[in-house]
Amino acid sequence: MKFEELKAAVLDLDLSDQKRLLLEIISEIMPKACTDEIFLSEIGNFIDEEVVRTYKEQHMNGI
């Protein structure tokens, strides 16, 4: 399977399966992929403090 086919298949999954895939795969890939500062910087861009703050406000900090 080529990358684009794999990407399309993952994007066709429902959201819960996409989340499950990320959680299960990231733990296996990260130790191999996190070998340079540029990659780590790109990953850090996914964790935006404003997004986290907004999520917490919308969900009342888990109350």
N, C-alpha and C positions, 0 to 999 in steps of 0.2 A: 504494500500500500504506500502510495506516495504521500508526501507531507500535506499537500492541499486536500487530498481525499480524507486523510485522517482529521485534518482541521474541520472540514465540512461535517464529518461524522460526529465529532465532539460538539460542534455548534448545534447539531440537530437533536442532541440529547435534551431531556427536560432539565430544568434548573437544579433539581436535587441531585440528579446523576452527574451534572457538571461539577457541582460542589464536591461531591464524593470523589470524583476523579481527581480533582485538584488536590484535595487533602491526602489521598492515598499515593498519588504519583509524586507530589512535591517532596515528600520525605525521602523518597528514593533518589530523586534527581538532584536535589540541592547540594548534597556533599560533593557530587562530581562536577556540577556546573558552577558553583561558587568558588571560582579559582582566580578571579580578577576583579579589580575595583570597579571597572566599567559595568560589569554584569550586576554586581551588588548595588550599584547606584541605580540601575534600571529597575531592579526589583524593589528598591526603596521607594521609587515613584508610585508604586501601586498602593502604598500605605500612606495616604495623604491624611494629615492630621485633621483637616477640615471635614473630610468624608467621615472619619471616625467620630468626630464631635457631633456632626449632623445626625448620624445613625443613633448615637447614644441619646440625643435629645428626642428623636422620633420614637424611640423605644423606652424612654424614661429611665435610662441607665439600668435596664433589666428589672425594674420594679414590677 
